[in-house]
Amino acid sequence: MFICNSSKSGDFAQLGVLMNINPLTGKPWSNFNIWAKKQIFDKTYVRIKALESAVSTGPKIIEYGTPKIDKIRNIRKLEFFVEENHIDLKNAVFNEIQQLEKEFPNWKFSAKFGK
């Protein structure tokens, strides 16, 4: 299983921006649906497609426990850890997971929320 915890990579730091109001429009800078599409669907889609054509797991094959590409290609589970626990965010993430399941029916996706 792959585990995607973007909260430590800075992706989820953008969530604070979602709640800020743009003074020009009076609306939030973004919304949970746009955020989830970019962070959950778009990035995962690119990663899975890249995995299909990858020839190695890194620039050099390192023998210190780095799995070979064939072993990684056999993984079909991906779990997202989302630090925030807002109901609208959960709904947006689950909508994007449904889209991923349609695009990649041989994969299983799940999400956990909260710290």
C-alpha positions as CSV (number, residue, x, y, z in Angstrom):
1,M,0.0,0.0,0.0
2,F,1.2,3.5,-0.8
3,I,0.5,6.1,1.9
4,C,0.1,9.7,0.8
5,N,0.5,12.1,3.7
6,S,0.7,15.5,2.0
7,S,0.2,17.4,5.3
8,K,4.0,17.4,5.9
9,S,4.9,18.3,2.4
10,G,3.2,21.7,2.5
11,D,0.2,20.7,0.3
12,F,-2.2,20.9,3.2
13,A,-0.7,24.2,4.3
14,Q,-2.7,25.6,1.4
15,L,-6.0,24.8,3.3
16,G,-5.6,27.9,5.4
17,V,-5.8,29.9,2.2
18,L,-9.1,28.3,1.4
19,M,-10.7,30.0,4.4
20,N,-9.2,33.5,3.7
21,I,-11.5,35.9,1.8
22,N,-10.3,37.7,-1.3
23,P,-11.0,41.4,-0.6
24,L,-11.6,42.1,-4.3
25,T,-14.3,39.4,-4.7
26,G,-15.5,38.8,-1.1
27,K,-15.2,35.1,-1.8
28,P,-12.7,32.5,-0.6
29,W,-9.5,32.4,-2.7
30,S,-10.3,28.8,-3.6
31,N,-12.6,26.1,-2.4
32,F,-12.3,22.5,-1.2
33,N,-13.4,21.0,-4.5
34,I,-10.7,22.8,-6.5
35,W,-8.2,22.0,-3.8
36,A,-9.1,18.3,-3.7
37,K,-9.1,18.0,-7.5
38,K,-5.6,19.4,-7.7
39,Q,-4.1,17.7,-4.6
40,I,-5.9,14.3,-4.7
41,F,-7.0,13.6,-8.3
42,D,-4.5,15.5,-10.5
43,K,-1.4,14.6,-8.6
44,T,-2.4,11.0,-8.1
45,Y,-3.3,10.6,-11.7
46,V,0.1,11.9,-12.8
47,R,1.9,9.6,-10.3
48,I,0.0,6.5,-11.4
49,K,0.5,7.2,-15.1
50,A,4.3,7.8,-14.5
51,L,4.5,4.5,-12.6
52,E,3.2,2.7,-15.7
53,S,6.1,3.9,-17.8
54,A,8.9,4.2,-15.2
55,V,12.0,2.1,-15.7
56,S,13.4,2.5,-12.1
57,T,12.5,3.8,-8.7
58,G,15.2,6.5,-8.7
59,P,18.0,7.9,-10.8
60,K,20.3,5.1,-9.7
61,I,19.4,1.6,-8.5
62,I,20.4,1.6,-4.9
63,E,20.6,-1.7,-3.1
64,Y,19.9,-0.3,0.4
65,G,16.3,-1.4,0.6
66,T,15.0,0.5,-2.4
67,P,12.3,-1.6,-4.0
68,K,12.6,-2.4,-7.6
69,I,10.0,-0.9,-10.0
70,D,8.3,-4.2,-10.6
71,K,7.5,-4.6,-6.9
72,I,6.1,-1.1,-6.8
73,R,4.0,-1.6,-9.9
74,N,2.2,-4.5,-8.2
75,I,0.9,-2.2,-5.4
76,R,-2.8,-1.3,-6.0
77,K,-3.8,0.5,-2.8
78,L,-3.3,4.2,-1.9
79,E,-4.4,5.8,1.3
80,F,-4.5,9.6,1.8
81,F,-4.0,11.1,5.2
82,V,-5.6,14.5,5.5
83,E,-4.8,16.5,8.6
84,E,-8.0,18.7,8.4
85,N,-11.3,17.2,9.3
86,H,-13.8,19.7,7.7
87,I,-17.0,18.1,6.4
88,D,-16.8,20.0,3.0
89,L,-13.2,18.9,2.6
90,K,-14.1,15.3,3.3
91,N,-16.8,15.4,0.7
92,A,-14.5,16.9,-1.9
93,V,-11.8,14.3,-1.2
94,F,-14.3,11.4,-1.4
95,N,-15.6,12.8,-4.7
96,E,-12.1,12.9,-6.1
97,I,-11.5,9.3,-4.8
98,Q,-14.6,8.2,-6.8
99,Q,-13.1,9.8,-9.9
100,L,-9.8,8.0,-9.3
101,E,-11.7,4.7,-8.9
102,K,-13.4,5.2,-12.3
103,E,-10.1,6.1,-13.9
104,F,-8.1,3.3,-12.3
105,P,-10.6,0.5,-11.5
106,N,-7.8,-1.9,-10.5
107,W,-6.7,0.4,-7.7
108,K,-8.2,0.8,-4.2
109,F,-8.2,4.3,-2.7
110,S,-9.1,5.4,0.8
111,A,-8.7,8.5,3.1
112,K,-8.3,9.2,6.8
113,F,-9.0,12.6,8.3
114,G,-7.9,14.4,11.4
115,K,-4.7,14.6,13.4
